[in-house]
Amino acid sequence: MSDKFDVIVIGAGPAGYVAAIRAAQLGLKTACVDAFAGKDGKQALGGTCLNVGCIPSKALLDSSRQFHNLTHNFAVHGISADNPRIDVATFVGRKDKIVKQFTGGVSQLFKANKITPFFGTGKLLKGNSVEVTAPDGGKQTISATNVILASGSVPIELPFAKFDGKNIVDNAGALDLTEVPKRLGVIGAGVIGLELGSVWKRLGADVTILEALPDFLSVADADVAKIAAREFAKQGLTIKLGAKLTKADVKKNEVELTYEDKDGAHQLTVDKLLVAVGRRAYTTGLLADDTGVKLDERGRIVVDEHNHTGVDGVWAIGDAVRGPMLAHKGSEEGVAVAEWIAGKAGHINYDTIPWVIYTEPEIAWAGKTEKELKDAGIPYKVGTFPFAAIGRAVAMNEAVGQVKMLAHAETDRLLGVHMVGPGVSELIAEAVVTMEFKGSAEDLARIVHAHPTLSEAVHEAALSVDKRAIHKGN
């Protein structure tokens, strides 16, 4: 086997493996280096997303939702069950099977596209060579005309609340708890904290989330965040804002927390603590000293608008570079870079990347928030429509939330869409397509939407921009 390739990708997460597949599709001889191992110790392609992130968390969210519906929501449908219970081993085992299915699927895609996988960590050397260190410590060097760095990210660890894998866990540990904790503490009310907090709350845990920032979901539109916070409170999730953790001591299989807010210091004792305060680019050991590739003050790889590092033939994508740490963002960067390498026209529009939080209700948005438009001095119009007036949502007994649409006051061009409610992780795609094609609120208002569907909320919100929604007062 030749050790000279057209493209070597370091990292097989959703950025790296997609880049490798697209490069191979374009006729480039491609290799991919990745060190992630599954529970069986074998290489498990797919990175954090497939192994301990996006996919397994959605599996647990769906299973926990089924249990919560059985215990809380089915009665209104006339459905009852005596003494329902959850078997955590089966619950987690189902997740593991799904993970294995998808990581195995990536392996099959590599075979189908004739991509050579290397099991181990990759280090970029000068001259576009890559040193691969296998799990047993063995080393080999491969080289390529182009190297794509897709090393991903890792959870941020607090110095006074270090992960021990038992009492204090990261997102991976929270996916593999062996029983429902009576009391679960979560540090950080971001995507990971809210989703995994929701999983264990639905199964009966008493969940308290401590968020250091004074505002809830400040990255989202304020109206959407307000509705979501209200619904989470109804579900029994305790979210304390402006609460900064200062100490975490493990004593007798409990974690004693000290946190501070505007009223001073407080104590809280939990059985398990999930630390979800964000992630950082994983670039440790990735670069030899003489490669010329630069890192910024946050440890991210510095790239230009085409994800090029400034070093001939070296590119970087995904969580290891600037921009939101989203799997789909990394995947599209991977496609674009592979196409640029092949001399084609890659494309990424960072202004239309959708965000989704898979809680209950779901939260999704794309484009500018109302605050961003105000701060930029851009004139805008607002249209909203509640799911409470959507027949399909009411029939589903999920009539919570709304669609909010922001359009330019003069041109009517769609600038941002923000949703909280049932199925909005899917509905947001309609808004992304409209913005990608520089469409207007009027365009959405003129499109026929099937009845009865959840998508009618998008239609009515578009009508509401010009105060002509049919099924609500404007």
N, C-alpha and C positions, 0 to 999 in steps of 0.2 A: 504494500500500500504506500503510495507516495505521500510525503508529508508536506507537499506544496499545494496550497489551495488558492482559489480566487478570493474567497471570503472566509474568514474565521469569525464566528460570533462567540463572545464570552458571556455566558448566561443564557439559560433556556426558559426564562419566564415568558410572559405574554409579549414582551418586547422582543426578546432574543429569539425565541423559537419561531415567531412569525417572520422576523427578518430573515432567518435562515431558510424558511420555506419559500418566501418570495424570491430570495436570491437564487435558490435552486430552480424555481420555476422559470427564471430568466436565463437559465443555461449556465450559471456560475457554479463552479466546483466549490462546495460549501462544507465546512465543519462547524460543529457547535460544542463548546466546552461548558460543562456544568457539574457542580458537586453535590446537588441536592439528592439526598437518599431517602427512600421511603422507609416504612417501619420494618421492611424485610432486609434493609441494608443495601438494596440494589438502587441503581440510578433511577430517579423519578423526575422525568422532564416536566416542565411546567412552572417551575419556580414557586415563589411564595403563593401566587394567585391560585394555582391548581392544588398545591399541597396543603397549605395552612392559611389560605386567605379567602379569596372570592368564592370559589366553588364549595369548599367544605362549610363555610359559614352560611351559605345559602341553603345547603342541605339541612343544617341544624335549624335555621330559621323556619324552613318549611315544615319540618317535623314538629317543632315546638308550636307552630301556628295550628297544626292539626289538633294537637292535644289541647291547646287553649280554646279552640272552637268547640271541641267536645265538652269541655268543662264549663265554658262560659257563654257560648254563643248559639249552640244548637237548639237550646230549649225553645227559642222564639220560632224555630221552624217545626216545632212539635217533635223533636228528636231528643231522646233521653237515653242515658246509659248509667248503670249502677256501678259505683266504685271504680271509676276509670283510674288507671295508673300508668306510669311511664317506666319502661325498663331502660335504664340509661346505657347499659352495655349494648343493647340492640340499637338504640338511638344513635350512639357514637359509631357502632359497627356499620350502620347503613351509610353514614358519612364516609367512612373509610373505603367502602366498596365503590362509591361514586368517585372518590379521589383516584383510586387505582384504575378505574375505567378510563378516566380522562387523561391521566399521565401515561397510561398504556396507549391511549389513542394518539398522543403526540409522538410516541416512539414509532408507532406504525406509520404516521405521516412522514417521519424522518426516513424510514425505509422506502416508502413509496416515492419520495423525492430524491433518493440517493444522497442524503445528508449523512456525513460521518460524525457520530457522536463520540466525545471523549469524556470519560467519567473522572472528574477531578477539578481542582481549582485552576484558573487560568491567570497568568501574569503577562502583561504586555511588555515585551522587550524592545529595545531599539531596533529599527529596521523592519518592523511589522512581523516580528516573530512572537510566538506565544509559548511560554513555558507552562506545561501541564503537570501538576502534581497530583498523582493518584491518591486514593484514600490510604493505600499502604505505604505512602511516602515516595514511591517511585516517580521519576521525572522523565519527561521527554519534551523535545522542542519541535514545534510545527511552525510553518510560516505561510503568509498569504500576501497577495497584492493589497487587500483591504481587510482591516480588522474593525469589527463593530463591538463596542463595549456596551454591554447590557447587564451590568452586575446587580441592578436592582437596589433594594433598600432593606433595612433591618429596623426592628422596634427600638425606640429611644428608651434607654434604661435610666432610671433615677438613681443617683448615688446613694440615697438613703432608703431605697426600696428596690434592691437588686433582685432580679429573677432567681428563684430557687427551683422552679418547675413543680413545686408542690403547694406552697401556701401563697407565694407571690408569683404570678404567671403573666406571660405576654399573650398575644392573640392565639398563638399555637397551643399554649397550655390551656387556655380557656375553651378550646375545641375538644379537649380530651379529658375533661373532668370525669371521674368515675362515679360520682353521685351528685345529686342536686345539693348545692351548698345551702344551708339554712340562711346564711347572711353573706352576700357577695358585695364587696366594695369594688368600685370601678373608678379609676383616675383618668379623667378625660371624657368629655361629652361630645366627642367627634364621631365619625362614622363607625369605627371599630367599637368604641365604648357603648354607643347606643344599640348597635346591632347585637353584640354578644350579651350586653346587659338585658336586652329584650328576650333573647333565647332563654336565659336561666330564670328570668322573672316569670315567663309563661309557664315554666315547669314548677314554680312554687317558691323560688328563692326570694328573699327580701333584699332588694337591690338598691344600693345608694351610690349615686354617681357624683363625684366631686369634680367640678370644673373651675379652673383657676381664673378664666376670663369672666368678666362681669355680664356679658351678653351670651344668650343661648344661640348656638349655630350662627355665629356672626358672619360666616362665609356665605350663608344663604340669604335670601330676601327676608326682610324683617317680618312681613306679614305671614309668610309661610312658616318661619321659625316660631312665631307666636302661636299659631294654630297647632303645630306639632308639639310644642311644650305643653299646651293645655291637654292634648290627648294623652301624652305620656304620663302626665300627673293623674289623669283619670284611671290609667292602667295600673297605677301604684308604683311607678318608677319615681324614686326620690332623687331629684336633681338639685344639687346645691351649687349656685353660681358664686363666683368670686371667692371660691374656697380652695386655698392652696395647701397641698399636702406638705408637711415639714418633717414628718417622722413616721416610720413604719417598723414596728418591732414584732417579731414572731415569738409567741410564747404559748406553749402547750397547744400547738396546732391551731392557734388563733393569731390574727394579725391585729395588733393594737395601733390605731392610726391617730396621729395628731395633725389637725389642719387649722388654718387660720382664715378668718373672713373679717368683714368690717366690724363684727361684734367681739373679736378677739380669738383666743385659742379654744379649740374643742377637741374632744376625744370620741373615737368611734371604734368599736371592736367588730371585726368580721371574721368569717371562717376562711374565705379565699379573697385574694386581692388581684384584680386585673389591672395592670398598668397599661394604659392606652393613650399616651400623651403625644403620639405622633411617631413618625418614622424618619430616618436619615439615610442619605445615600450610602450604599455599601461599596466603598472604594478601598478599603483596607487591604493592602497586599496586591492590589490590582495592577499597579504601575511600577516598573523599574525606574530608578532615579533619573535615567538619561533619555527617557522617551520623548520629552518635550511636551507631553500632555499636561495641561494645567488644571488645578482644582480651585474652586472659589472658597470663600470664607466658611461656607457650610459643608465643605467636603464634596461638593458636586463637580462633575466634569464640566469644564467650560467648553461650550459649543457655539457656533454661529447659527444663523436662521435656517441653515440646511443640516444642522446636527453634525457639522464637521468640527474637529478639534483644533484645526490649524496645522496639524501634523499630517503630512501627505499620506492618504490612505487610511487614516484613523478616524472613526466616527463614534458617536455615543448617543444612546437613546434610553427612554424609559425613566424609571425613578432615579437613576444616577445623574440625570441632568435637570435643568430648570423646568419649571412648569408643574402642573398638578400631578400628584402621584396616583394616577388612574391607569388601570390595566389597558383600557381601550386607547388611551392617549399613547401609551408605549407601543401598542400594536401598530397603530397608524404611523408612528415614527419609524418603526421597523420596516414597514412596507415602503414608505417614502425613501428611506436611505438605500434600501436594496435597489429601488428604481433609479435613484440618482447615480449609484455605482454603475448600473447597467446603461447609463446614458439616456435614461428616460425622464419624464417630467413627474417627479414625486409631488405630493400635495398634502399639506396639513393646514387646517384652519383652526387655530387655537381659540378663536372667539366663539366657536360653536361646539366646543366639547361638552357633552352632557355630564352632569353629576347626578348620582343616585344614592340614596340611603334606603336600605331595604328593611326598614322598620314597619310597624303597623300603626298608623298609615305610612305608606311609602312617601318619600320626599324626592323630588327631582327638579332639576332646573338646567337651563342653558342660556348663555348670553349675559347681559348686564342686569344687575339688581337695580331697584329704584334708587337706592342710595348712591350707587356708582354713577347713575345718570345725573342725579342732582349735583353731585360733587364735580362732575365734568361740565356742568352747565348745558347739558343737552336737553332741548325741549321734548317732552314726551306726553303720551296719553296712556291711561290705564284702563284695562277692561278686566273684570273678574266674573267668575261664575261658580256657585257652590255645587258640590256633588249632592247636597240634600235635595236639589231640584232635578236631579237626573234619575229617571225611572229605573234604569238598570242598576244604579248604585243602591237605590232604596230596596229594590227586589233582592239584592245581594246582602242586605242588612249591613252595608258598608258605606253609608252616605255621610262620610266625614271628609272635610277638607274643601279645597277649591282650586281652580286654575286662575292664575293671574298673568295677564299679558301686557307687555310694555311695547308701545310703538312710537316712532318718531312723530312729533306733533305736526310736522309740516309735510313729510314725505309718506308717512304711514308705514315706513319700513319697520319690520319686526326687529326689536332690539333685545328682548329677553322674555323668557316664559318660565314661570315658577309654579310648581304644582305640589300639593300635598293631598293624598287621598288614595283610593284603590287603583291599583294597576298603573300608577303614573310612571313607573320605570319603563313601561312600554309606550305610553302616550307621549313621552318627551321626544321620541324620535320624529314625530310629525312636526314639532316645532323646530328641531334641528334641520330637517330637510328644507323647511320654509326659509329659515335664516341662511342656510348654505346657498340657496338660489336667490338670495336677496329679495325674498318675498315680503309682502305686506300683511297687515292684519286683515285687510279687505280680501286678499287672496284666500286666506283661511275661511273668512266669513262666506265667501262665494262657493266654497267646495261643499258638495252634498256629503253629509255624514250619515251613516246608517243609524236607524232607530229600532229598538233602544240599545244604545251602547254607551260606554263610559266616555268615548271620544266626543260625544255631543257636548261635553263640558268645554272642550277646546273650541268647538264651533261657537258656542254661546259666548265664551270669553272674548273671542275675536269680534263678534257682533257688539259686545258690550263696550269695546274700545270707542265706538261711535254712538254709544248709548242707544243701541237698538236690539239688545238681547230680547228674545221672544218670551222666555219663561222666567223672567224676573223683572222687578221694577228697576229702572236705570237711574 
